[in-house]
Amino acid sequence: MNSWFNLLTESCDKNDLSKYVTIYHIKSCSYDESFIGKSISLDDIISIINKDSINIQNDLLEIFVVIKEDNICDLIVIYNPFELFENSYVYKVIPNINEELKNQFITNSEQIK
């Protein structure tokens, strides 16, 4: 089984995850410390996706596009800590992203389910 899918199953509620028929891993991004205590927006997520640098010795955000049977797409952001004794968790879910944004995200991404 794909490691990205394992991360999702460990971090997400199983009932929520079962609603999605297709899942894409978009990107791993370095966690920006400026997000601490801030409610990040879709624009914030887009800006970190567009950054090319990543430091794998820091906490990461794993970004997924998930598609339901009715073709409604959500964006799920998983906080993936560098520290082995910390657990990953759903950091942010942005429901109902538009088709244009979905297509932009899934281009050159890996389908994991």
N, C-alpha and C positions, 0 to 999 in steps of 0.2 A: 504494500500500500504506500502511496505517496506520502512523503514527510509533511507536505503542506496540508494534506487532508487529515493526517494525524493531529497536527496542531489545531485545526478547526474542531475536530471531534473532542479534543481535550478542553478546548476553550469555550465552546458553544453548547447551549442546551440542545440535547438530542432531538427534541420535538421541533424546535426551530430549524435545526439543520435539515431535518427530513422534508421540509417544505420546498427545498431547492432541488431542481432537477439537473442543473448545470452549474459548475463552480469553476472560476478561473482565478489563479494566483496572478496578481498583477505585478507586484513588486515588493521587495524588502527595502525598507528605508530606515535610516538612522533616526532614532527618536530625538526630537528637538526639545531640549530642556525648557524652552520658552513656553511649551504646552502645559507645564505643571500648573494645576489649578485653573486652567483655561478650558472653556468649552470650545473645542476646535470645530471649524466649519468645513464644508466641502471645499471651499477655496483654499483653506490651509492644507488640506490633504492633497489637492491638485498641485500646490506649490512644492510640497515635499516629494511628490512623485516625479516632478520635473527636475529635481536636483539629481545630479549624477553621482555624487560622492556618497559612500556608505562606509561606516566604521563598524565592522563586525565584532569589535571588542566592547561595544556599547549596546544598550538596549535598542531593540528594533521595533518597527511597526510593520506588520505583514498585512498587505492590502489585497482584498479579494472582491471580485464581482460575482454575485450569486443571482441565479435566474430561477424564478418560480415557473410552474406549469403555465400560468397565464401570461408568461413572458414579461412580468414585472421584475425589474432588476433592483437589487440593493447593493450597497457598498458596505463591506464589513472590514473593520480595521482591528487587528489583533495586536495587543501589546505583548511582545516576546522578549522577556528580560534576558540579559546576558548572564546574570547570576543563576547558577544551577538550582539553587534552593528556593527560588521564586517561581511562582506559577504564571503561565500566560493567561490572558483573559481578554474578553471582548472590550475593546477600548471605545469603539464608536460604531454605530450602525446608522447609515444614511439611507433611508428608504426611498424607493421610486426614483432612481436616477434616470435621466432621460436617455433615449435611444442613441443620440449622437455621442453623449459622454460614454455610454456603455461601449459603443464601437471603438471609440478612441482608446479606452482602457484595454479592451481585449485584443487589440491588434498587437501582435508579438508577445502575447502572454501565454501561459501554460494552462490548458484545461486539465483540471484534476478530478473532475467528476462529470 
